[in-house]
């Protein structure tokens, strides 16, 4: 019985780990998109260039 609980717990943790990695990748892509938009639009809006 302990082995079954361990396997179920492992599967649940694996599921949540995949969800967390997916969220982190999505957050990183949004940050990259916003940074790229700022980098392109900054000269037109008289804002300082980041680099």
Biopython code that builds the backbone (N, CA, C, O; Angstrom):
import numpy as np
from Bio.PDB.StructureBuilder import StructureBuilder

atoms = [
    (1, "UNK", "N", (0.826, -1.205, 0.000)),
    (1, "UNK", "CA", (0.000, 0.000, 0.000)),
    (1, "UNK", "C", (0.863, 1.258, 0.000)),
    (1, "UNK", "O", (0.516, 2.256, -0.632)),
    (2, "UNK", "N", (1.981, 1.207, 0.707)),
    (2, "UNK", "CA", (2.877, 2.368, 0.753)),
    (2, "UNK", "C", (3.482, 2.663, -0.606)),
    (2, "UNK", "O", (3.708, 3.823, -0.950)),
    (3, "UNK", "N", (3.747, 1.612, -1.386)),
    (3, "UNK", "CA", (4.312, 1.806, -2.717)),
    (3, "UNK", "C", (3.317, 2.494, -3.640)),
    (3, "UNK", "O", (3.700, 3.354, -4.433)),
    (4, "UNK", "N", (2.054, 2.127, -3.544)),
    (4, "UNK", "CA", (1.019, 2.741, -4.374)),
    (4, "UNK", "C", (0.887, 4.225, -4.042)),
    (4, "UNK", "O", (0.776, 5.058, -4.941)),
    (5, "UNK", "N", (0.900, 4.553, -2.754)),
    (5, "UNK", "CA", (0.809, 5.956, -2.334)),
    (5, "UNK", "C", (2.029, 6.728, -2.840)),
    (5, "UNK", "O", (1.908, 7.873, -3.276)),
    (6, "UNK", "N", (3.191, 6.103, -2.781)),
    (6, "UNK", "CA", (4.409, 6.740, -3.269)),
    (6, "UNK", "C", (4.354, 7.010, -4.766)),
    (6, "UNK", "O", (4.767, 8.078, -5.218)),
    (7, "UNK", "N", (3.847, 6.054, -5.540)),
    (7, "UNK", "CA", (3.745, 6.235, -6.984)),
    (7, "UNK", "C", (2.728, 7.320, -7.317)),
    (7, "UNK", "O", (2.973, 8.147, -8.195)),
    (8, "UNK", "N", (1.594, 7.326, -6.628)),
    (8, "UNK", "CA", (0.576, 8.356, -6.866)),
    (8, "UNK", "C", (1.128, 9.728, -6.500)),
    (8, "UNK", "O", (0.919, 10.695, -7.232)),
    (9, "UNK", "N", (1.827, 9.819, -5.379)),
    (9, "UNK", "CA", (2.419, 11.086, -4.961)),
    (9, "UNK", "C", (3.466, 11.550, -5.970)),
    (9, "UNK", "O", (3.544, 12.740, -6.275)),
    (10, "UNK", "N", (4.258, 10.636, -6.483)),
    (10, "UNK", "CA", (5.256, 10.964, -7.499)),
    (10, "UNK", "C", (4.596, 11.493, -8.767)),
    (10, "UNK", "O", (5.078, 12.463, -9.351)),
    (11, "UNK", "N", (3.509, 10.878, -9.199)),
    (11, "UNK", "CA", (2.809, 11.333, -10.393)),
    (11, "UNK", "C", (2.197, 12.717, -10.192)),
    (11, "UNK", "O", (2.246, 13.558, -11.091)),
    (12, "UNK", "N", (1.621, 12.953, -9.011)),
    (12, "UNK", "CA", (1.034, 14.269, -8.722)),
    (12, "UNK", "C", (2.127, 15.332, -8.707)),
    (12, "UNK", "O", (1.937, 16.411, -9.269)),
    (13, "UNK", "N", (3.264, 15.052, -8.079)),
    (13, "UNK", "CA", (4.363, 16.012, -8.038)),
    (13, "UNK", "C", (4.944, 16.257, -9.429)),
    (13, "UNK", "O", (5.324, 17.383, -9.750)),
    (14, "UNK", "N", (5.015, 15.227, -10.244)),
    (14, "UNK", "CA", (5.499, 15.379, -11.618)),
    (14, "UNK", "C", (4.554, 16.262, -12.419)),
    (14, "UNK", "O", (5.003, 17.108, -13.193)),
    (15, "UNK", "N", (3.256, 16.075, -12.242)),
    (15, "UNK", "CA", (2.260, 16.902, -12.917)),
    (15, "UNK", "C", (2.427, 18.375, -12.538)),
    (15, "UNK", "O", (2.428, 19.250, -13.404)),
    (16, "UNK", "N", (2.569, 18.642, -11.228)),
    (16, "UNK", "CA", (2.725, 20.024, -10.784)),
    (16, "UNK", "C", (4.064, 20.610, -11.231)),
    (16, "UNK", "O", (4.148, 21.806, -11.510)),
    (17, "UNK", "N", (5.107, 19.789, -11.302)),
    (17, "UNK", "CA", (6.400, 20.276, -11.786)),
    (17, "UNK", "C", (6.294, 20.703, -13.241)),
    (17, "UNK", "O", (6.860, 21.726, -13.626)),
    (18, "UNK", "N", (5.582, 19.939, -14.051)),
    (18, "UNK", "CA", (5.393, 20.300, -15.462)),
    (18, "UNK", "C", (4.594, 21.594, -15.567)),
    (18, "UNK", "O", (4.899, 22.444, -16.403)),
    (19, "UNK", "N", (3.573, 21.751, -14.722)),
    (19, "UNK", "CA", (2.777, 22.978, -14.729)),
    (19, "UNK", "C", (3.628, 24.194, -14.345)),
    (19, "UNK", "O", (3.496, 25.258, -14.950)),
    (20, "UNK", "N", (4.492, 24.040, -13.350)),
    (20, "UNK", "CA", (5.342, 25.145, -12.906)),
    (20, "UNK", "C", (6.338, 25.522, -13.999)),
    (20, "UNK", "O", (6.563, 26.708, -14.241)),
    (21, "UNK", "N", (6.929, 24.543, -14.655)),
    (21, "UNK", "CA", (7.876, 24.825, -15.736)),
    (21, "UNK", "C", (7.163, 25.515, -16.890)),
    (21, "UNK", "O", (7.702, 26.453, -17.477)),
    (22, "UNK", "N", (5.974, 25.070, -17.218)),
    (22, "UNK", "CA", (5.202, 25.714, -18.283)),
    (22, "UNK", "C", (4.878, 27.164, -17.945)),
    (22, "UNK", "O", (4.969, 28.040, -18.805)),
    (23, "UNK", "N", (4.502, 27.417, -16.699)),
    (23, "UNK", "CA", (4.221, 28.787, -16.263)),
    (23, "UNK", "C", (5.480, 29.639, -16.329)),
    (23, "UNK", "O", (5.420, 30.793, -16.754)),
    (24, "UNK", "N", (6.620, 29.092, -15.916)),
    (24, "UNK", "CA", (7.870, 29.851, -15.943)),
    (24, "UNK", "C", (8.265, 30.188, -17.383)),
    (24, "UNK", "O", (8.724, 31.298, -17.654)),
    (25, "UNK", "N", (8.093, 29.250, -18.297)),
    (25, "UNK", "CA", (8.414, 29.517, -19.698)),
    (25, "UNK", "C", (7.474, 30.579, -20.273)),
    (25, "UNK", "O", (7.912, 31.466, -21.006)),
    (26, "UNK", "N", (6.198, 30.490, -19.945)),
    (26, "UNK", "CA", (5.237, 31.471, -20.435)),
    (26, "UNK", "C", (5.560, 32.860, -19.881)),
    (26, "UNK", "O", (5.479, 33.854, -20.603)),
    (27, "UNK", "N", (5.921, 32.926, -18.616)),
    (27, "UNK", "CA", (6.284, 34.200, -18.002)),
    (27, "UNK", "C", (7.542, 34.776, -18.649)),
    (27, "UNK", "O", (7.629, 35.981, -18.886)),
    (28, "UNK", "N", (8.510, 33.912, -18.931)),
    (28, "UNK", "CA", (9.734, 34.357, -19.592)),
    (28, "UNK", "C", (9.480, 34.868, -20.997)),
    (28, "UNK", "O", (10.081, 35.859, -21.413)),
    (29, "UNK", "N", (8.603, 34.210, -21.732)),
    (29, "UNK", "CA", (8.283, 34.664, -23.082)),
    (29, "UNK", "C", (7.558, 36.010, -23.056)),
    (29, "UNK", "O", (7.811, 36.864, -23.906)),
    (30, "UNK", "N", (6.662, 36.206, -22.091)),
    (30, "UNK", "CA", (5.983, 37.496, -21.968)),
    (30, "UNK", "C", (6.984, 38.591, -21.615)),
    (30, "UNK", "O", (6.899, 39.698, -22.148)),
    (31, "UNK", "N", (7.927, 38.298, -20.729)),
    (31, "UNK", "CA", (8.947, 39.285, -20.364)),
    (31, "UNK", "C", (9.805, 39.632, -21.586)),
    (31, "UNK", "O", (10.136, 40.797, -21.801)),
    (32, "UNK", "N", (10.159, 38.631, -22.375)),
    (32, "UNK", "CA", (10.941, 38.867, -23.587)),
    (32, "UNK", "C", (10.152, 39.701, -24.596)),
    (32, "UNK", "O", (10.711, 40.587, -25.243)),
    (33, "UNK", "N", (8.875, 39.422, -24.728)),
    (33, "UNK", "CA", (8.024, 40.180, -25.637)),
    (33, "UNK", "C", (7.915, 41.644, -25.201)),
    (33, "UNK", "O", (8.032, 42.548, -26.029)),
    (34, "UNK", "N", (7.693, 41.877, -23.908)),
    (34, "UNK", "CA", (7.580, 43.244, -23.410)),
    (34, "UNK", "C", (8.906, 43.996, -23.536)),
    (34, "UNK", "O", (8.918, 45.178, -23.878)),
    (35, "UNK", "N", (10.011, 43.322, -23.263)),
    (35, "UNK", "CA", (11.321, 43.949, -23.406)),
    (35, "UNK", "C", (11.585, 44.296, -24.873)),
    (35, "UNK", "O", (12.099, 45.374, -25.171)),
    (36, "UNK", "N", (11.237, 43.389, -25.786)),
    (36, "UNK", "CA", (11.428, 43.657, -27.210)),
    (36, "UNK", "C", (10.574, 44.816, -27.684)),
    (36, "UNK", "O", (11.035, 45.647, -28.467)),
    (37, "UNK", "N", (9.332, 44.883, -27.217)),
    (37, "UNK", "CA", (8.453, 45.990, -27.596)),
    (37, "UNK", "C", (9.004, 47.305, -27.056)),
    (37, "UNK", "O", (8.965, 48.316, -27.757)),
    (38, "UNK", "N", (9.510, 47.314, -25.837)),
    (38, "UNK", "CA", (10.091, 48.532, -25.278)),
    (38, "UNK", "C", (11.336, 48.939, -26.057)),
    (38, "UNK", "O", (11.544, 50.122, -26.329)),
    (39, "UNK", "N", (12.165, 47.956, -26.419)),
    (39, "UNK", "CA", (13.401, 48.233, -27.139)),
    (39, "UNK", "C", (13.113, 48.847, -28.511)),
    (39, "UNK", "O", (13.849, 49.720, -28.970)),
    (40, "UNK", "N", (12.040, 48.388, -29.161)),
    (40, "UNK", "CA", (11.681, 48.905, -30.484)),
    (40, "UNK", "C", (10.987, 50.269, -30.368)),
    (40, "UNK", "O", (11.259, 51.168, -31.164)),
    (41, "UNK", "N", (10.102, 50.427, -29.392)),
    (41, "UNK", "CA", (9.289, 51.646, -29.304)),
    (41, "UNK", "C", (9.945, 52.781, -28.519)),
    (41, "UNK", "O", (9.496, 53.923, -28.620)),
    (42, "UNK", "N", (10.985, 52.505, -27.746)),
    (42, "UNK", "CA", (11.599, 53.528, -26.901)),
    (42, "UNK", "C", (12.076, 54.752, -27.691)),
    (42, "UNK", "O", (11.833, 55.871, -27.241)),
    (43, "UNK", "N", (12.734, 54.602, -28.832)),
    (43, "UNK", "CA", (13.179, 55.808, -29.550)),
    (43, "UNK", "C", (12.010, 56.675, -30.034)),
    (43, "UNK", "O", (12.125, 57.900, -30.071)),
    (44, "UNK", "N", (10.907, 56.058, -30.399)),
    (44, "UNK", "CA", (9.770, 56.815, -30.899)),
    (44, "UNK", "C", (9.021, 57.546, -29.786)),
    (44, "UNK", "O", (8.360, 58.554, -30.033)),
    (45, "UNK", "N", (9.129, 57.036, -28.572)),
    (45, "UNK", "CA", (8.425, 57.631, -27.433)),
    (45, "UNK", "C", (9.342, 58.491, -26.572)),
    (45, "UNK", "O", (8.954, 58.908, -25.481)),
    (46, "UNK", "N", (10.561, 58.761, -27.055)),
    (46, "UNK", "CA", (11.564, 59.547, -26.339)),
    (46, "UNK", "C", (11.865, 58.977, -24.951)),
    (46, "UNK", "O", (12.017, 59.719, -23.981)),
    (47, "UNK", "N", (11.947, 57.653, -24.877)),
    (47, "UNK", "CA", (12.341, 56.968, -23.651)),
    (47, "UNK", "C", (13.783, 56.507, -23.804)),
    (47, "UNK", "O", (14.252, 56.324, -24.927)),
    (48, "UNK", "N", (14.498, 56.316, -22.696)),
    (48, "UNK", "CA", (15.890, 55.864, -22.817)),
    (48, "UNK", "C", (15.955, 54.421, -23.333)),
    (48, "UNK", "O", (15.143, 53.579, -22.950)),
    (49, "UNK", "N", (16.922, 54.153, -24.200)),
    (49, "UNK", "CA", (17.140, 52.794, -24.696)),
    (49, "UNK", "C", (17.740, 51.958, -23.565)),
    (49, "UNK", "O", (18.569, 52.464, -22.809)),
    (50, "UNK", "N", (17.346, 50.714, -23.436)),
    (50, "UNK", "CA", (17.887, 49.893, -22.348)),
    (50, "UNK", "C", (19.371, 49.567, -22.538)),
    (50, "UNK", "O", (20.101, 49.423, -21.557)),
    (51, "UNK", "N", (19.826, 49.448, -23.799)),
    (51, "UNK", "CA", (21.235, 49.127, -24.063)),
    (51, "UNK", "C", (21.750, 50.016, -25.164)),
    (51, "UNK", "O", (22.916, 49.914, -25.544)),
]
sb = StructureBuilder()
sb.init_structure("model")
sb.init_model(0)
sb.init_chain("A")
sb.init_seg("    ")
for serial, (resi, resn, name, xyz) in enumerate(atoms, 1):
    if name == "N":
        sb.init_residue(resn, " ", resi, " ")
    sb.init_atom(name, np.array(xyz, "f"), 0.0, 1.0, " ", f" {name:<3s}", serial, name[0])
structure = sb.get_structure()
